[in-house]
Amino acid sequence: MRAEYGDQGRSGPVKQWHLVQNEKLVGLCGRDLAEDSATMESTEWGRTGERCCRSCGVIWFQSVPFLADEHDRSTYLKSG
């Protein structure tokens, strides 16, 4: 993930996080990101204190399979 900043640039707060491929400077949504912007592992998606780009999220989650057997079903399925 790579940070997008507001008008203050890197000296200000993170506006939102974008998912990127292979350390590229373009979010999956197409937004150009600064070379010196903060980075974070994609596993932190949705766990940051700042917003995460919804468009990047949609593109990412449509591109990776959800393999139910790899997840603890009790955390997302509720019986009766």
Secondary structure as UniProt FT lines:
FT   STRAND          2..5
FT   TURN            7..8
FT   HELIX           9..11
FT   STRAND          14..18
FT   TURN            22..23
FT   STRAND          26..27
FT   TURN            28..29
FT   TURN            35..36
FT   HELIX           42..44
FT   TURN            45..46
FT   STRAND          51..52
FT   HELIX           54..63
FT   HELIX           68..70
FT   HELIX           73..75
//
